[in-house]
């Protein structure tokens, strides 16, 4: 018995060292690999193909713009990534973990947060209460919750409206609140569906500043926008979706000079 116990003690350090090495290796692999991987997505509605073979990567701290004509499938891609729609075929990975066809709540807990074309805020609640909803199931203390909300209110410049009912906010501030609600949970990936639609130049400027601030902290950002004029300030990397397929990906200058994109979208 003493011998067996002695042998067990000798092997324990080796086991711990191996587990530590494996954990470090997995962490290094996650850092080196894309934050989000979308592979071969297919989706149809009633026999009509909406997406065909859509694939792309998003790295940590990267801002990727997604453009294309109406009906190209841009929002469908976002809905599949965030779990609102299920894919007919294909896979989505977050930090090498498959999140394909998981529930929206599961995907949100994993670190994917999103906004919608039309802000989905709780209009009969205050700005502050809207932000607290996202933290209800978190493990933050009250002090840390208050600090987090204060940080987000400052970032989105909504501090002076924290006690106001959302219903009285102008559209631009409702859009900002939508973003605030999405980032209060500290996501790894932020998905923005038409964040510039229906807002003024000052809100667009602030949105771009917020997105860049998040990217500097390692958050990967995906943004749909028809505001081509603002796209160069938002991102240097643009993915073009046409008829449910990836037509091309590149810089905004390259996209503007691509005859296929001009014919299919920019020249329309």
TORKOL-4160 file (C-alpha; in steps of 0.2 Angstrom, whole numbers, padded with zeros to 4 digits, m for minus):
268
<pt num="1" X="0000" Y="0000" Z="0000"/>
<pt num="2" X="0014" Y="0013" Z="0004"/>
<pt num="3" X="0022" Y="0009" Z="m0013"/>
<pt num="4" X="0006" Y="0012" Z="m0022"/>
<pt num="5" X="0003" Y="0028" Z="m0013"/>
<pt num="6" X="0021" Y="0034" Z="m0017"/>
<pt num="7" X="0019" Y="0030" Z="m0035"/>
<pt num="8" X="0003" Y="0040" Z="m0036"/>
<pt num="9" X="0012" Y="0055" Z="m0028"/>
<pt num="10" X="0026" Y="0053" Z="m0041"/>
<pt num="11" X="0014" Y="0053" Z="m0056"/>
<pt num="12" X="0003" Y="0068" Z="m0049"/>
<pt num="13" X="0015" Y="0081" Z="m0054"/>
<pt num="14" X="0017" Y="0074" Z="m0071"/>
<pt num="15" X="m0002" Y="0073" Z="m0073"/>
<pt num="16" X="m0004" Y="0091" Z="m0068"/>
<pt num="17" X="0010" Y="0097" Z="m0079"/>
<pt num="18" X="0002" Y="0088" Z="m0094"/>
<pt num="19" X="m0015" Y="0096" Z="m0090"/>
<pt num="20" X="m0007" Y="0113" Z="m0088"/>
<pt num="21" X="0002" Y="0111" Z="m0105"/>
<pt num="22" X="m0014" Y="0106" Z="m0114"/>
<pt num="23" X="m0024" Y="0120" Z="m0107"/>
<pt num="24" X="m0010" Y="0132" Z="m0113"/>
<pt num="25" X="m0010" Y="0124" Z="m0130"/>
<pt num="26" X="m0029" Y="0125" Z="m0132"/>
<pt num="27" X="m0028" Y="0144" Z="m0127"/>
<pt num="28" X="m0014" Y="0147" Z="m0139"/>
<pt num="29" X="m0024" Y="0138" Z="m0153"/>
<pt num="30" X="m0040" Y="0149" Z="m0149"/>
<pt num="31" X="m0029" Y="0165" Z="m0150"/>
<pt num="32" X="m0021" Y="0160" Z="m0167"/>
<pt num="33" X="m0037" Y="0153" Z="m0175"/>
<pt num="34" X="m0051" Y="0165" Z="m0181"/>
<pt num="35" X="m0063" Y="0171" Z="m0168"/>
<pt num="36" X="m0078" Y="0166" Z="m0178"/>
<pt num="37" X="m0078" Y="0154" Z="m0193"/>
<pt num="38" X="m0093" Y="0152" Z="m0205"/>
<pt num="39" X="m0092" Y="0137" Z="m0216"/>
<pt num="40" X="m0103" Y="0133" Z="m0231"/>
<pt num="41" X="m0120" Y="0140" Z="m0225"/>
<pt num="42" X="m0135" Y="0135" Z="m0235"/>
<pt num="43" X="m0153" Y="0141" Z="m0231"/>
<pt num="44" X="m0169" Y="0140" Z="m0241"/>
<pt num="45" X="m0187" Y="0146" Z="m0237"/>
<pt num="46" X="m0201" Y="0136" Z="m0246"/>
<pt num="47" X="m0189" Y="0130" Z="m0259"/>
<pt num="48" X="m0182" Y="0147" Z="m0262"/>
<pt num="49" X="m0163" Y="0147" Z="m0259"/>
<pt num="50" X="m0158" Y="0161" Z="m0248"/>
<pt num="51" X="m0140" Y="0157" Z="m0245"/>
<pt num="52" X="m0128" Y="0146" Z="m0254"/>
<pt num="53" X="m0111" Y="0141" Z="m0249"/>
<pt num="54" X="m0107" Y="0156" Z="m0238"/>
<pt num="55" X="m0091" Y="0155" Z="m0229"/>
<pt num="56" X="m0080" Y="0168" Z="m0221"/>
<pt num="57" X="m0069" Y="0171" Z="m0205"/>
<pt num="58" X="m0069" Y="0185" Z="m0192"/>
<pt num="59" X="m0053" Y="0188" Z="m0182"/>
<pt num="60" X="m0052" Y="0196" Z="m0164"/>
<pt num="61" X="m0052" Y="0215" Z="m0165"/>
<pt num="62" X="m0058" Y="0215" Z="m0183"/>
<pt num="63" X="m0072" Y="0225" Z="m0190"/>
<pt num="64" X="m0080" Y="0217" Z="m0206"/>
<pt num="65" X="m0093" Y="0226" Z="m0216"/>
<pt num="66" X="m0106" Y="0216" Z="m0225"/>
<pt num="67" X="m0114" Y="0224" Z="m0240"/>
<pt num="68" X="m0126" Y="0219" Z="m0254"/>
<pt num="69" X="m0142" Y="0223" Z="m0262"/>
<pt num="70" X="m0159" Y="0220" Z="m0253"/>
<pt num="71" X="m0163" Y="0202" Z="m0253"/>
<pt num="72" X="m0145" Y="0196" Z="m0254"/>
<pt num="73" X="m0146" Y="0186" Z="m0238"/>
<pt num="74" X="m0136" Y="0197" Z="m0226"/>
<pt num="75" X="m0148" Y="0197" Z="m0212"/>
<pt num="76" X="m0151" Y="0178" Z="m0214"/>
<pt num="77" X="m0133" Y="0176" Z="m0211"/>
<pt num="78" X="m0134" Y="0186" Z="m0195"/>
<pt num="79" X="m0149" Y="0176" Z="m0190"/>
<pt num="80" X="m0141" Y="0159" Z="m0192"/>
<pt num="81" X="m0125" Y="0165" Z="m0183"/>
<pt num="82" X="m0136" Y="0171" Z="m0168"/>
<pt num="83" X="m0147" Y="0156" Z="m0168"/>
<pt num="84" X="m0163" Y="0164" Z="m0174"/>
<pt num="85" X="m0163" Y="0153" Z="m0189"/>
<pt num="86" X="m0156" Y="0136" Z="m0192"/>
<pt num="87" X="m0145" Y="0132" Z="m0206"/>
<pt num="88" X="m0150" Y="0119" Z="m0219"/>
<pt num="89" X="m0132" Y="0115" Z="m0221"/>
<pt num="90" X="m0115" Y="0122" Z="m0215"/>
<pt num="91" X="m0107" Y="0126" Z="m0198"/>
<pt num="92" X="m0103" Y="0141" Z="m0187"/>
<pt num="93" X="m0089" Y="0140" Z="m0175"/>
<pt num="94" X="m0085" Y="0152" Z="m0161"/>
<pt num="95" X="m0067" Y="0150" Z="m0154"/>
<pt num="96" X="m0067" Y="0133" Z="m0162"/>
<pt num="97" X="m0083" Y="0128" Z="m0153"/>
<pt num="98" X="m0098" Y="0123" Z="m0164"/>
<pt num="99" X="m0113" Y="0134" Z="m0161"/>
<pt num="100" X="m0122" Y="0129" Z="m0177"/>
<pt num="101" X="m0141" Y="0129" Z="m0174"/>
<pt num="102" X="m0139" Y="0131" Z="m0155"/>
<pt num="103" X="m0152" Y="0142" Z="m0146"/>
<pt num="104" X="m0150" Y="0161" Z="m0146"/>
<pt num="105" X="m0148" Y="0161" Z="m0127"/>
<pt num="106" X="m0134" Y="0147" Z="m0128"/>
<pt num="107" X="m0125" Y="0157" Z="m0142"/>
<pt num="108" X="m0127" Y="0174" Z="m0132"/>
<pt num="109" X="m0120" Y="0165" Z="m0117"/>
<pt num="110" X="m0105" Y="0159" Z="m0127"/>
<pt num="111" X="m0102" Y="0177" Z="m0132"/>
<pt num="112" X="m0111" Y="0182" Z="m0148"/>
<pt num="113" X="m0122" Y="0198" Z="m0146"/>
<pt num="114" X="m0132" Y="0207" Z="m0159"/>
<pt num="115" X="m0143" Y="0222" Z="m0164"/>
<pt num="116" X="m0158" Y="0223" Z="m0176"/>
<pt num="117" X="m0162" Y="0234" Z="m0190"/>
<pt num="118" X="m0177" Y="0241" Z="m0179"/>
<pt num="119" X="m0172" Y="0243" Z="m0161"/>
<pt num="120" X="m0179" Y="0230" Z="m0150"/>
<pt num="121" X="m0179" Y="0240" Z="m0134"/>
<pt num="122" X="m0191" Y="0239" Z="m0119"/>
<pt num="123" X="m0200" Y="0256" Z="m0122"/>
<pt num="124" X="m0210" Y="0256" Z="m0106"/>
<pt num="125" X="m0194" Y="0254" Z="m0096"/>
<pt num="126" X="m0180" Y="0266" Z="m0092"/>
<pt num="127" X="m0163" Y="0266" Z="m0101"/>
<pt num="128" X="m0155" Y="0260" Z="m0085"/>
<pt num="129" X="m0168" Y="0246" Z="m0083"/>
<pt num="130" X="m0165" Y="0241" Z="m0101"/>
<pt num="131" X="m0147" Y="0238" Z="m0098"/>
<pt num="132" X="m0150" Y="0229" Z="m0082"/>
<pt num="133" X="m0161" Y="0216" Z="m0090"/>
<pt num="134" X="m0146" Y="0209" Z="m0100"/>
<pt num="135" X="m0136" Y="0207" Z="m0083"/>
<pt num="136" X="m0150" Y="0198" Z="m0073"/>
<pt num="137" X="m0143" Y="0181" Z="m0076"/>
<pt num="138" X="m0125" Y="0186" Z="m0074"/>
<pt num="139" X="m0114" Y="0183" Z="m0059"/>
<pt num="140" X="m0109" Y="0201" Z="m0056"/>
<pt num="141" X="m0111" Y="0209" Z="m0039"/>
<pt num="142" X="m0122" Y="0224" Z="m0038"/>
<pt num="143" X="m0107" Y="0235" Z="m0037"/>
<pt num="144" X="m0099" Y="0228" Z="m0052"/>
<pt num="145" X="m0116" Y="0228" Z="m0061"/>
<pt num="146" X="m0118" Y="0247" Z="m0057"/>
<pt num="147" X="m0100" Y="0250" Z="m0063"/>
<pt num="148" X="m0103" Y="0241" Z="m0079"/>
<pt num="149" X="m0119" Y="0250" Z="m0083"/>
<pt num="150" X="m0110" Y="0267" Z="m0079"/>
<pt num="151" X="m0096" Y="0262" Z="m0091"/>
<pt num="152" X="m0108" Y="0258" Z="m0105"/>
<pt num="153" X="m0119" Y="0274" Z="m0102"/>
<pt num="154" X="m0103" Y="0284" Z="m0104"/>
<pt num="155" X="m0097" Y="0275" Z="m0119"/>
<pt num="156" X="m0114" Y="0278" Z="m0128"/>
<pt num="157" X="m0117" Y="0295" Z="m0121"/>
<pt num="158" X="m0133" Y="0290" Z="m0114"/>
<pt num="159" X="m0129" Y="0294" Z="m0096"/>
<pt num="160" X="m0140" Y="0310" Z="m0095"/>
<pt num="161" X="m0155" Y="0299" Z="m0101"/>
<pt num="162" X="m0153" Y="0284" Z="m0089"/>
<pt num="163" X="m0169" Y="0288" Z="m0079"/>
<pt num="164" X="m0179" Y="0292" Z="m0095"/>
<pt num="165" X="m0192" Y="0280" Z="m0102"/>
<pt num="166" X="m0186" Y="0273" Z="m0118"/>
<pt num="167" X="m0202" Y="0278" Z="m0127"/>
<pt num="168" X="m0197" Y="0297" Z="m0126"/>
<pt num="169" X="m0180" Y="0295" Z="m0134"/>
<pt num="170" X="m0177" Y="0300" Z="m0152"/>
<pt num="171" X="m0173" Y="0286" Z="m0164"/>
<pt num="172" X="m0155" Y="0290" Z="m0164"/>
<pt num="173" X="m0154" Y="0287" Z="m0145"/>
<pt num="174" X="m0164" Y="0271" Z="m0146"/>
<pt num="175" X="m0152" Y="0265" Z="m0159"/>
<pt num="176" X="m0138" Y="0269" Z="m0147"/>
<pt num="177" X="m0147" Y="0260" Z="m0133"/>
<pt num="178" X="m0149" Y="0245" Z="m0144"/>
<pt num="179" X="m0130" Y="0244" Z="m0146"/>
<pt num="180" X="m0128" Y="0248" Z="m0127"/>
<pt num="181" X="m0139" Y="0233" Z="m0123"/>
<pt num="182" X="m0129" Y="0222" Z="m0135"/>
<pt num="183" X="m0112" Y="0226" Z="m0127"/>
<pt num="184" X="m0116" Y="0227" Z="m0109"/>
<pt num="185" X="m0114" Y="0208" Z="m0108"/>
<pt num="186" X="m0096" Y="0210" Z="m0114"/>
<pt num="187" X="m0098" Y="0200" Z="m0130"/>
<pt num="188" X="m0083" Y="0192" Z="m0140"/>
<pt num="189" X="m0093" Y="0195" Z="m0156"/>
<pt num="190" X="m0104" Y="0210" Z="m0159"/>
<pt num="191" X="m0116" Y="0209" Z="m0174"/>
<pt num="192" X="m0124" Y="0225" Z="m0180"/>
<pt num="193" X="m0138" Y="0225" Z="m0192"/>
<pt num="194" X="m0140" Y="0242" Z="m0201"/>
<pt num="195" X="m0134" Y="0252" Z="m0186"/>
<pt num="196" X="m0133" Y="0268" Z="m0197"/>
<pt num="197" X="m0151" Y="0267" Z="m0204"/>
<pt num="198" X="m0162" Y="0281" Z="m0199"/>
<pt num="199" X="m0150" Y="0291" Z="m0189"/>
<pt num="200" X="m0140" Y="0307" Z="m0191"/>
<pt num="201" X="m0122" Y="0310" Z="m0194"/>
<pt num="202" X="m0118" Y="0314" Z="m0176"/>
<pt num="203" X="m0125" Y="0297" Z="m0171"/>
<pt num="204" X="m0115" Y="0288" Z="m0185"/>
<pt num="205" X="m0099" Y="0296" Z="m0179"/>
<pt num="206" X="m0102" Y="0290" Z="m0162"/>
<pt num="207" X="m0107" Y="0272" Z="m0168"/>
<pt num="208" X="m0091" Y="0271" Z="m0177"/>
<pt num="209" X="m0081" Y="0277" Z="m0162"/>
<pt num="210" X="m0089" Y="0264" Z="m0151"/>
<pt num="211" X="m0086" Y="0250" Z="m0164"/>
<pt num="212" X="m0068" Y="0255" Z="m0165"/>
<pt num="213" X="m0066" Y="0256" Z="m0146"/>
<pt num="214" X="m0074" Y="0238" Z="m0145"/>
<pt num="215" X="m0062" Y="0231" Z="m0158"/>
<pt num="216" X="m0047" Y="0239" Z="m0149"/>
<pt num="217" X="m0052" Y="0227" Z="m0134"/>
<pt num="218" X="m0052" Y="0212" Z="m0145"/>
<pt num="219" X="m0071" Y="0211" Z="m0150"/>
<pt num="220" X="m0074" Y="0205" Z="m0167"/>
<pt num="221" X="m0088" Y="0216" Z="m0176"/>
<pt num="222" X="m0099" Y="0212" Z="m0190"/>
<pt num="223" X="m0109" Y="0226" Z="m0198"/>
<pt num="224" X="m0122" Y="0227" Z="m0212"/>
<pt num="225" X="m0123" Y="0244" Z="m0219"/>
<pt num="226" X="m0130" Y="0252" Z="m0235"/>
<pt num="227" X="m0121" Y="0268" Z="m0230"/>
<pt num="228" X="m0107" Y="0266" Z="m0242"/>
<pt num="229" X="m0100" Y="0283" Z="m0238"/>
<pt num="230" X="m0097" Y="0279" Z="m0220"/>
<pt num="231" X="m0090" Y="0261" Z="m0224"/>
<pt num="232" X="m0072" Y="0267" Z="m0226"/>
<pt num="233" X="m0072" Y="0275" Z="m0209"/>
<pt num="234" X="m0080" Y="0259" Z="m0201"/>
<pt num="235" X="m0069" Y="0245" Z="m0209"/>
<pt num="236" X="m0056" Y="0242" Z="m0222"/>
<pt num="237" X="m0062" Y="0225" Z="m0225"/>
<pt num="238" X="m0079" Y="0222" Z="m0234"/>
<pt num="239" X="m0088" Y="0206" Z="m0239"/>
<pt num="240" X="m0100" Y="0207" Z="m0253"/>
<pt num="241" X="m0116" Y="0196" Z="m0253"/>
<pt num="242" X="m0126" Y="0194" Z="m0269"/>
<pt num="243" X="m0140" Y="0182" Z="m0272"/>
<pt num="244" X="m0136" Y="0173" Z="m0256"/>
<pt num="245" X="m0118" Y="0170" Z="m0261"/>
<pt num="246" X="m0101" Y="0178" Z="m0257"/>
<pt num="247" X="m0096" Y="0188" Z="m0273"/>
<pt num="248" X="m0080" Y="0195" Z="m0266"/>
<pt num="249" X="m0071" Y="0201" Z="m0251"/>
<pt num="250" X="m0058" Y="0215" Z="m0250"/>
<pt num="251" X="m0055" Y="0234" Z="m0246"/>
<pt num="252" X="m0068" Y="0246" Z="m0250"/>
<pt num="253" X="m0058" Y="0254" Z="m0264"/>
<pt num="254" X="m0056" Y="0237" Z="m0272"/>
<pt num="255" X="m0074" Y="0234" Z="m0270"/>
<pt num="256" X="m0079" Y="0250" Z="m0278"/>
<pt num="257" X="m0068" Y="0246" Z="m0293"/>
<pt num="258" X="m0075" Y="0228" Z="m0295"/>
<pt num="259" X="m0086" Y="0228" Z="m0310"/>
<pt num="260" X="m0096" Y="0214" Z="m0304"/>
<pt num="261" X="m0100" Y="0223" Z="m0288"/>
<pt num="262" X="m0104" Y="0239" Z="m0297"/>
<pt num="263" X="m0116" Y="0230" Z="m0309"/>
<pt num="264" X="m0124" Y="0220" Z="m0295"/>
<pt num="265" X="m0125" Y="0233" Z="m0281"/>
<pt num="266" X="m0116" Y="0249" Z="m0282"/>
<pt num="267" X="m0122" Y="0254" Z="m0299"/>
<pt num="268" X="m0140" Y="0250" Z="m0295"/>
